[in-house]
């Protein structure tokens, strides 16, 4: 995994978390790559985009205090809420103004780091504003190499403080002048098994290492070994940080702004497509409503052409109800009034001498009262209807002034 290790050193004169001066270097697969660079957040952003590396922010500050705390097993689930008040007597100020982070738990012990919230949150906010996601924020001394039974001490010379890492997730910085007293205090508070077998001294030149050696308490002198490394080679990164300050209120947030920049073009295209779809549907709906109004108007007009009087609510249903009166009640609808009249009508229309006086239809029977100049035409009509697969029964005849009047019953042949 590629990592861009960024150092913020508050010991540098003029350093300000709102306008941080930074140094950084790329690490690939555990090896330092290229040269270290220094600059502003804008320069760091360019380096991060070019390397596609995860940003680890290492903070050097006397404001960060790390210590080991004890807790009861009953407090384990609520440790993050209870521990600040367990340490309240050791903190100068209101615990609510401090940020607390925790290392791994060991039986009834836990490493706790605390620092004033204002400066650390201000620092991380600048990274957020520069659109740089800080995956890990850790105290710089915890990047010194460490192994079981070993302490690591590093001094970069000049006015720089001495960095001391004495456990997996515990470290501190101290001025060179009081290093001996600090180490004696640490040894005095440690159990015999916790006194290191080896003290590894790290410096950039022989003179710095010799000065560091001279500042060790006499009882620890024989345990010291020296290694001459520069600022970066004396750092060692594990796969996971020993203690990540990005916890609680300062934990990583979802990179919504970066996601938005990635998906913004697709979102715009989708928004335009959705807008076109909605407008198109609105236009289609308006057209369909217009056609519906025209259809209803035509239906009302057709209904009124048949039934000019009476109430009008649902013209289709009402017209269907009217037509049902002229249908046979049998399951076969072929003998309905309309179908029967469609067959009889053309036959009657052939003979212009026939006059229809009355027509009545009931349950499949059509009854006609017709007049003809002579009986022969009536009989011819009956024969023609029977040739059309109809039953035509002569019910009676009578004489009138202009000829003969006959009553016929017509129905479909079985």
C-alpha positions as CSV (number, residue, x, y, z in Angstrom):
1,X,0.0,0.0,0.0
2,X,1.3,3.5,-0.9
3,X,1.3,6.0,1.9
4,X,2.2,9.6,1.9
5,X,3.6,10.3,5.4
6,X,3.0,14.0,6.3
7,X,4.7,15.6,9.3
8,X,3.3,18.6,11.2
9,X,5.8,19.8,13.7
10,X,4.4,22.3,16.2
11,X,8.0,22.9,17.5
12,X,8.9,24.9,14.4
13,X,8.7,28.6,15.1
14,X,5.7,30.3,13.6
15,X,3.8,27.0,13.0
16,X,0.1,27.5,12.9
17,X,-2.6,24.8,12.6
18,X,-4.7,27.1,10.5
19,X,-1.9,27.6,8.0
20,X,0.3,24.5,8.5
21,X,3.8,24.1,7.2
22,X,4.2,20.5,6.2
23,X,6.9,18.0,5.1
24,X,6.1,14.7,3.4
25,X,7.6,11.7,1.7
26,X,6.1,8.8,-0.2
27,X,6.4,5.2,1.0
28,X,5.7,2.3,-1.3
29,X,5.7,-1.3,0.1
30,X,7.6,-0.2,3.2
31,X,10.3,1.6,1.3
32,X,10.9,5.4,1.1
33,X,10.6,6.7,-2.4
34,X,12.2,9.9,-3.8
35,X,13.1,12.9,-1.7
36,X,11.2,14.6,1.1
37,X,9.2,17.7,0.1
38,X,8.0,20.6,2.1
39,X,5.2,23.1,1.3
40,X,1.6,24.0,1.9
41,X,-1.6,22.0,1.6
42,X,-2.0,22.9,-2.0
43,X,1.4,21.4,-2.8
44,X,0.5,18.3,-0.7
45,X,-2.8,17.9,-2.6
46,X,-0.8,17.8,-5.9
47,X,1.6,15.2,-4.5
48,X,-1.3,13.1,-3.2
49,X,-3.2,13.1,-6.5
50,X,0.0,12.2,-8.4
51,X,0.8,9.3,-6.1
52,X,-2.7,8.1,-5.3
53,X,-1.4,7.4,-1.8
54,X,-3.2,7.2,1.5
55,X,-2.3,10.2,3.8
56,X,-0.8,9.5,7.2
57,X,-0.5,12.7,9.3
58,X,2.2,12.4,12.0
59,X,1.9,15.2,14.6
60,X,4.7,16.4,16.8
61,X,3.4,18.4,19.6
62,X,3.9,18.9,23.4
63,X,0.1,19.3,23.6
64,X,-0.4,15.5,23.1
65,X,-0.1,13.5,26.2
66,X,0.0,9.7,26.3
67,X,-0.3,7.5,29.3
68,X,-1.4,4.0,30.4
69,X,-4.7,3.9,32.4
70,X,-6.4,1.1,34.3
71,X,-10.0,0.3,34.1
72,X,-12.5,-2.2,35.6
73,X,-14.0,-4.9,33.4
74,X,-17.4,-3.4,34.0
75,X,-16.2,-0.2,32.3
76,X,-15.1,-1.9,29.1
77,X,-18.2,-1.2,27.0
78,X,-18.4,2.5,28.1
79,X,-14.7,3.1,28.3
80,X,-14.7,6.1,25.8
81,X,-17.3,7.9,27.9
82,X,-16.0,7.1,31.3
83,X,-12.2,7.4,30.9
84,X,-12.0,11.2,30.4
85,X,-13.5,11.6,33.9
86,X,-11.2,9.0,35.4
87,X,-8.3,11.2,34.2
88,X,-9.9,14.5,35.2
89,X,-7.5,15.2,38.1
90,X,-4.5,14.9,35.8
91,X,-5.8,17.4,33.2
92,X,-5.5,21.1,33.5
93,X,-8.8,22.4,32.2
94,X,-12.2,21.1,31.4
95,X,-12.2,17.5,30.1
96,X,-15.0,18.5,27.7
97,X,-12.4,20.7,25.8
98,X,-10.1,17.8,25.2
99,X,-10.0,15.1,22.6
100,X,-9.4,11.5,23.8
101,X,-8.1,8.6,21.7
102,X,-7.4,5.0,22.8
103,X,-4.9,2.3,21.8
104,X,-5.5,-1.4,22.1
105,X,-6.7,-3.0,25.3
106,X,-4.5,-5.2,27.4
107,X,-6.3,-7.0,30.2
108,X,-7.3,-4.1,32.5
109,X,-5.0,-1.5,30.8
110,X,-5.4,0.8,27.9
111,X,-3.2,3.5,26.3
112,X,-4.9,6.9,26.3
113,X,-3.8,10.0,24.3
114,X,-5.4,13.3,25.0
115,X,-4.9,16.8,23.7
116,X,-6.9,20.1,23.5
117,X,-9.6,19.8,20.9
118,X,-9.3,23.2,19.4
119,X,-5.9,23.1,17.7
120,X,-6.2,19.5,16.5
121,X,-9.7,20.0,15.0
122,X,-8.4,23.2,13.4
123,X,-5.5,21.3,11.8
124,X,-7.7,18.5,10.4
125,X,-10.2,21.0,9.2
126,X,-7.6,22.6,6.9
127,X,-7.0,19.2,5.3
128,X,-10.7,18.8,4.8
129,X,-10.9,22.2,3.2
130,X,-8.1,21.3,0.9
131,X,-10.0,18.1,0.0
132,X,-7.2,15.9,1.4
133,X,-8.5,12.8,3.3
134,X,-6.4,12.0,6.3
135,X,-6.7,8.3,6.8
136,X,-4.5,8.2,10.0
137,X,-3.5,10.9,12.4
138,X,-0.9,9.7,14.9
139,X,1.6,11.2,17.3
140,X,5.0,11.3,15.5
141,X,7.0,9.5,18.2
142,X,4.8,6.4,17.7
143,X,6.4,6.1,14.2
144,X,9.8,5.3,15.8
145,X,10.8,1.7,15.4
146,X,9.8,-0.4,18.4
147,X,10.1,-4.1,19.5
148,X,9.2,-5.9,22.7
149,X,11.8,-5.1,25.4
150,X,13.1,-2.1,23.5
151,X,12.9,1.7,23.9
152,X,13.6,4.0,21.0
153,X,15.0,7.6,21.6
154,X,15.5,10.0,18.7
155,X,17.0,13.5,18.8
156,X,17.4,15.5,15.6
157,X,19.8,18.0,17.2
158,X,19.5,21.7,17.9
159,X,16.5,22.9,19.8
160,X,14.5,19.8,18.9
161,X,13.0,17.8,21.7
162,X,13.9,14.1,22.3
163,X,11.2,11.7,21.2
164,X,10.8,8.6,23.3
165,X,8.8,5.5,22.4
166,X,8.7,3.0,25.3
167,X,5.7,0.8,24.4
168,X,3.7,-0.2,21.4
169,X,1.2,2.7,21.8
170,X,2.9,4.9,24.3
171,X,5.5,7.7,23.7
172,X,6.3,11.3,24.7
173,X,8.6,14.2,23.8
174,X,10.8,15.9,26.3
175,X,13.5,18.6,26.2
176,X,17.0,17.2,26.1
177,X,18.0,18.9,29.4
178,X,15.5,16.9,31.4
179,X,15.7,13.6,29.5
180,X,17.5,11.9,32.3
181,X,15.0,12.8,35.0
182,X,12.1,11.8,32.7
183,X,13.6,8.4,32.0
184,X,14.4,7.8,35.7
185,X,10.8,8.7,36.5
186,X,9.6,6.2,33.8
187,X,11.9,3.5,35.1
188,X,10.8,4.1,38.7
189,X,7.2,3.8,37.8
190,X,7.7,0.6,35.7
191,X,7.7,-2.9,37.0
192,X,11.0,-4.7,36.8
193,X,9.8,-6.7,33.8
194,X,9.0,-3.5,32.0
195,X,12.5,-2.1,32.1
196,X,13.9,-2.4,28.6
197,X,16.6,-4.8,27.6
198,X,17.8,-2.4,25.0
199,X,17.6,1.4,24.4
200,X,18.0,2.3,20.8
201,X,19.4,5.8,20.2
202,X,18.6,7.4,16.8
203,X,20.3,10.5,15.4
204,X,21.4,12.1,12.2
205,X,25.1,12.3,13.0
206,X,27.7,11.0,15.5
207,X,27.7,14.2,17.6
208,X,24.0,14.1,18.2
209,X,24.2,10.4,19.1
210,X,27.0,11.1,21.6
211,X,25.1,14.0,23.2
212,X,22.1,11.8,23.5
213,X,24.1,9.0,25.1
214,X,25.5,11.4,27.6
215,X,22.0,12.4,28.7
216,X,21.0,8.9,29.7
217,X,20.9,8.0,33.4
218,X,23.9,6.0,34.4
219,X,21.9,2.8,35.1
220,X,20.6,2.8,31.5
221,X,23.9,3.6,29.8
222,X,24.9,0.0,29.3
223,X,21.6,-0.9,27.6
224,X,22.0,1.8,24.9
225,X,22.9,1.1,21.2
226,X,23.2,3.8,18.5
227,X,22.1,4.0,14.9
228,X,22.9,7.0,12.6
229,X,19.8,7.6,10.5
230,X,18.3,10.7,9.0
231,X,14.8,12.0,9.8
232,X,12.9,9.6,7.5
233,X,15.0,6.4,7.7
234,X,14.5,6.5,11.5
235,X,10.8,6.1,11.1
236,X,9.0,2.8,10.7
237,X,5.4,2.3,9.6
238,X,3.4,-0.7,10.6
239,X,0.4,-1.9,8.6
240,X,-1.9,-0.4,11.2
241,X,-1.2,2.6,13.4
242,X,-0.3,2.0,17.0
243,X,-2.8,4.7,18.0
244,X,-5.0,6.7,15.7
245,X,-6.2,10.1,16.9
246,X,-9.0,10.0,14.4
247,X,-11.6,8.7,16.9
248,X,-14.7,10.0,18.5
249,X,-15.6,13.5,17.2
250,X,-12.5,13.5,14.9
251,X,-13.2,10.2,13.2
252,X,-13.1,10.1,9.5
253,X,-16.2,11.3,7.7
254,X,-17.7,10.2,4.4
255,X,-15.9,12.0,1.6
256,X,-19.1,13.4,0.2
257,X,-17.4,16.3,-1.6
258,X,-15.0,14.0,-3.4
259,X,-17.8,11.6,-4.3
260,X,-19.8,14.6,-5.7
261,X,-16.9,15.7,-7.9
262,X,-16.6,12.1,-9.2
263,X,-20.3,11.6,-9.9
264,X,-21.2,15.2,-10.8
265,X,-21.1,14.7,-14.6
266,X,-23.2,11.6,-14.4
267,X,-25.6,13.3,-12.0
268,X,-26.0,16.2,-14.4
269,X,-26.7,13.9,-17.3
270,X,-29.2,11.9,-15.2
271,X,-30.9,15.1,-14.1
272,X,-31.3,16.4,-17.7
273,X,-32.6,13.0,-18.8
274,X,-35.1,13.0,-15.9
275,X,-36.2,16.5,-16.7
276,X,-36.8,15.6,-20.4
277,X,-38.7,12.5,-19.3
278,X,-40.9,14.5,-16.9
279,X,-41.6,17.2,-19.5
280,X,-42.3,14.6,-22.2
281,X,-44.7,12.8,-19.9
282,X,-46.4,16.1,-18.9
283,X,-46.9,17.0,-22.6
284,X,-48.3,13.5,-23.4
285,X,-50.6,13.6,-20.4
286,X,-51.9,17.0,-21.5
287,X,-52.6,15.7,-25.0
288,X,-54.3,12.6,-23.6
289,X,-56.5,14.8,-21.4
290,X,-57.5,16.9,-24.4
291,X,-58.3,13.7,-26.4
292,X,-60.3,12.5,-23.4
293,X,-62.4,15.7,-23.3
294,X,-63.0,15.4,-27.1
295,X,-64.0,11.7,-26.7
296,X,-66.4,12.5,-23.9
297,X,-67.9,15.4,-25.9
298,X,-68.4,13.0,-28.9
299,X,-69.9,10.4,-26.6
300,X,-72.4,12.9,-25.2
301,X,-73.3,14.1,-28.7
302,X,-73.9,10.5,-29.9
303,X,-76.0,9.7,-26.9
304,X,-78.1,12.8,-27.3
305,X,-78.7,11.9,-31.0
306,X,-80.4,8.8,-29.7
307,X,-81.9,9.9,-26.4
308,X,-82.4,13.7,-26.7
309,X,-84.1,14.0,-23.3
310,X,-83.2,12.8,-19.8
311,X,-80.2,13.0,-17.5
312,X,-76.7,12.3,-18.8
313,X,-74.1,10.9,-16.4
314,X,-72.2,8.1,-18.1
315,X,-73.2,8.1,-21.8
316,X,-71.5,4.9,-22.7
317,X,-73.0,2.9,-19.9
318,X,-76.4,4.5,-20.4
319,X,-76.4,3.9,-24.2
320,X,-75.3,0.2,-23.6
321,X,-78.3,-0.1,-21.2
322,X,-80.6,1.3,-23.8
323,X,-79.3,-1.1,-26.5
324,X,-79.6,-4.1,-24.2
325,X,-83.4,-3.8,-24.4
326,X,-83.2,-4.8,-28.0
327,X,-81.1,-7.9,-27.4
328,X,-82.5,-11.4,-27.0
329,X,-82.2,-12.9,-23.5
330,X,-81.0,-16.2,-25.0
331,X,-77.3,-17.0,-24.9
332,X,-77.1,-16.8,-28.7
333,X,-77.0,-13.1,-29.6
334,X,-77.4,-13.7,-33.4
335,X,-81.2,-13.2,-33.2
336,X,-81.0,-9.8,-31.6
337,X,-83.1,-6.9,-32.9
338,X,-80.2,-5.3,-34.7
339,X,-79.0,-8.5,-36.3
340,X,-82.5,-9.5,-37.4
341,X,-83.3,-6.0,-38.7
342,X,-80.1,-6.1,-40.7
343,X,-81.4,-9.1,-42.5
344,X,-85.0,-8.1,-42.9
345,X,-84.3,-4.5,-43.9
346,X,-82.7,-5.1,-47.3
347,X,-85.6,-7.5,-48.2
348,X,-88.2,-5.0,-47.4
349,X,-86.3,-2.3,-49.3
350,X,-86.5,-4.2,-52.5
351,X,-90.2,-3.9,-52.9
352,X,-91.2,-0.3,-53.0
353,X,-94.9,-1.1,-52.9
354,X,-94.7,-2.5,-49.4
355,X,-95.5,-0.1,-46.5
356,X,-94.5,-0.8,-42.9
357,X,-97.2,0.3,-40.6
358,X,-95.8,-1.1,-37.4
359,X,-92.7,-3.0,-36.1
360,X,-92.4,-4.6,-32.7
361,X,-89.6,-6.7,-31.3
362,X,-89.9,-8.9,-28.2
363,X,-87.5,-11.7,-27.1
364,X,-86.3,-12.7,-30.6
365,X,-89.7,-12.2,-32.4
366,X,-90.1,-9.3,-34.8
367,X,-93.7,-8.6,-35.7
368,X,-94.5,-6.5,-38.7
369,X,-97.7,-4.9,-39.9
370,X,-97.4,-4.2,-43.6
371,X,-99.6,-3.1,-46.4
372,X,-99.4,-4.3,-50.0
373,X,-101.5,-3.7,-53.2
374,X,-102.1,-7.5,-53.3
375,X,-101.6,-10.7,-51.3
376,X,-99.2,-12.1,-53.8
377,X,-96.5,-9.6,-52.8
378,X,-96.9,-10.5,-49.1
379,X,-96.5,-14.1,-49.9
380,X,-93.5,-13.4,-52.0
381,X,-92.0,-11.4,-49.1
382,X,-92.5,-14.4,-46.8
383,X,-90.8,-16.8,-49.2
384,X,-87.9,-14.4,-49.6
385,X,-87.4,-14.1,-45.8
386,X,-87.5,-17.9,-45.5
387,X,-84.8,-18.1,-48.1
388,X,-82.7,-15.9,-45.8
389,X,-82.8,-18.6,-43.1
390,X,-85.6,-16.9,-41.2
391,X,-88.9,-18.1,-40.1
392,X,-91.7,-15.9,-41.5
393,X,-95.2,-16.8,-40.2
394,X,-98.3,-15.2,-41.5
395,X,-100.5,-14.4,-38.5
396,X,-103.3,-12.8,-40.4
397,X,-104.6,-10.6,-43.2
398,X,-107.3,-8.1,-43.7
399,X,-108.6,-5.9,-46.6
400,X,-107.9,-2.2,-46.6
401,X,-108.8,0.5,-49.1
402,X,-105.5,0.3,-51.0
403,X,-105.0,-3.5,-50.9
404,X,-104.2,-6.0,-48.2
405,X,-102.8,-5.6,-44.7
406,X,-100.9,-8.5,-43.2
407,X,-99.3,-9.4,-39.9
408,X,-96.0,-11.3,-40.0
409,X,-93.9,-12.9,-37.2
410,X,-90.3,-13.2,-38.1
411,X,-87.5,-14.9,-36.2
412,X,-84.2,-16.6,-36.8
413,X,-84.4,-20.2,-38.0
414,X,-83.3,-22.8,-35.4
